Amino acid sequence: MCRSIKTLRPPALPEEATEDDIRAAALQYVRKVSGFHHPAAHNHEVFERAVDEIAEATARLLDDLEVRGAHSAVRRPAREPQPDAV
């Protein structure tokens, strides 16, 4: 798997993952799976859509994870739904 994707949940990450952290991980995943670092213009939209969808799924995963044995009960606050991109 992509070695540059870091673990985004506590205690591996001392603070809550930011949206930038989540998007960077999603971008690395899409780059690895697609084999493209920067997609051609005709693939740009589908590439960005994949990054957005994976970032959303990652945020939901982190929101719903229950980390037991952490110093305190660590739960991410629920994210506000994002409006559909135009």
Secondary structure in CASP SS format (residue, H / E / C, confidence):
PFRMAT SS
TARGET T0000
AUTHOR 0000-0000-0000
METHOD secondary structure of the structure
MODEL  1
M C 1.00
C C 1.00
R C 1.00
S C 1.00
I C 1.00
K C 1.00
T C 1.00
L C 1.00
R C 1.00
P C 1.00
P C 1.00
A C 1.00
L C 1.00
P C 1.00
E C 1.00
E C 1.00
A C 1.00
T C 1.00
E H 1.00
D H 1.00
D H 1.00
I H 1.00
R H 1.00
A H 1.00
A H 1.00
A H 1.00
L H 1.00
Q H 1.00
Y H 1.00
V H 1.00
R H 1.00
K H 1.00
V H 1.00
S H 1.00
G C 1.00
F C 1.00
H C 1.00
H C 1.00
P C 1.00
A C 1.00
A H 1.00
H H 1.00
N H 1.00
H H 1.00
E H 1.00
V H 1.00
F H 1.00
E H 1.00
R H 1.00
A H 1.00
V H 1.00
D H 1.00
E H 1.00
I H 1.00
A H 1.00
E H 1.00
A H 1.00
T H 1.00
A H 1.00
R H 1.00
L H 1.00
L H 1.00
D H 1.00
D H 1.00
L C 1.00
E C 1.00
V E 1.00
R C 1.00
G C 1.00
A C 1.00
H C 1.00
S C 1.00
A C 1.00
V E 1.00
R C 1.00
R C 1.00
P C 1.00
A C 1.00
R C 1.00
E C 1.00
P C 1.00
Q C 1.00
P C 1.00
D C 1.00
A C 1.00
V C 1.00
END
